[in-house]
Structures are given as C-alpha cells and as structure tokens.
C-alpha cells in the first residue's frame, strides 16, 4: 500500500507540472500610478530660470537675426487656394528647376499639394523666417522615375482637386478624371517613364499619393525649404521680383 500511495503521489505531481504551463497567467503588465499633479506646475506664469535663459540667449539672438534676413520682394502676395494657385505653381516650378540642376538632366514634372504649404508669401519684403513658416518641415526634394500608368494615377488624383502640376497641363473630364494630358507639350505616353520632382513625404505616399509608394526615390540632398530660399535669393541677385500667376495648367 505504501508503494501504491507513492506511485499515486508521483503521478499527481507529474500531472500538476504538466498542466501548469497551460494554466499560467498572462504576462505581467505594469500599471504605473502617477500623481495627479506635479510638484512644480508648468505654465506661462512660471518664471524663467536665469541660468538657462542666459545659456540660450546667444542662440536665440542668432536665430532671430537669421530669420529677419530679407531675401527678396514680392510685388503681389503669392496665395494658395483650391485648384491651381500662384503659390503652388511657384513652388512646384522651383522643385523641378532645382532637381534638374542637381541631377544634371531635365525633370519632367514638379508636384506639390496645398497641404504642404503652411503659409503664403505676403506682398513686400520676404524674410527668411517667412519661408520657414511656409515650409516648416524637414522634407527633402527627391526624384521619382514613374511609369506612364502611375502618371495617369497622379493626374486622376490631381483632377479630383484640380491641382496644377509643373511642366504639364490637363483637362478635367465630365467623369472627374484627367484627359488631354500634356507633359512637356506632348501627350502622356503609357509606355514611357517620367521623372517627378517631389518631396520625400509625398513620394512615400503622403496625402494619399499611395501610387508612388512602390517607386524608390532618388535623393537630391536638398531640403525643399532651402531650395525655395535659394531660388528667391537668386531672383534678388538678378534684380527680379518674386512673382507667379495662374496659367491655365488645369482646364
């Protein structure tokens, strides 16, 4: 009997060990309990720390001075609006021109959306700080090699909002899709590949441009913001004002 009890006890222990993993609790998840308030409230009424203020003062003065630099003049404000706009035309043209210079070959089209333009260029002196307001992102100018089928998707996307594209014209058909597409004055060829100057954000599918996501971009190493500022400086050097207009790129 003693032997039998020992065998039964051993069997019970074996079953307990074998079954235990299947009955383990879920992994422990920490639940931090934070105090409802901090020891030091943070707000506009909090006085600045004199040591920290003194530390950042030289940098703040330098940035303020840089942002106040006047880099050009606009006789008339460059504004954005739904559909084709002077501001969007101006920026898209800059993208195509700068990408062409960097790549050493003409770029077919330039693409920018209204969502990427966060401010307008007002009439009068143009300060560098205004370009940071216009383009506050660290977006790089890149180039895509897009087949004709993808370009058709781009123009159909553009037709829904009547967005202009630098280097091209098109007509919005009765069905809301793009027709009579001309790139560099020639009809869109589905069998051809076209170069597109665009921000890395849009190239990655931003603003629902998902048709570009499968294309590997070629970098230029140029921030879009810098391309805009450099172009305005060059216009000023040549004694030219900053101007743009609606040209009928979308019909």
ABEGO torsion letter per residue (X at the ends): XAAAAAAAAAAAAAAAAAAAAAABBBBBBBBBBBBABBABBBBAABBBBAAAAAAAAAAAAAAAAAAABBABBBABBBBBBBEBBAAAAAAAAAAAAAAAAAAGBBBABBBBBAAABABBBBBEBBBAAAAAAABABABBBBBBBBBAAAAAAAAAAAAAAGBBBBGBBBBBBAAGBBBGBBBGGBBBBAABBBBBBBBAAAAAGBGGBAAAAABBBBBAGBBAAAAAAAAAAAAAAAGBBBBBBBAGABX
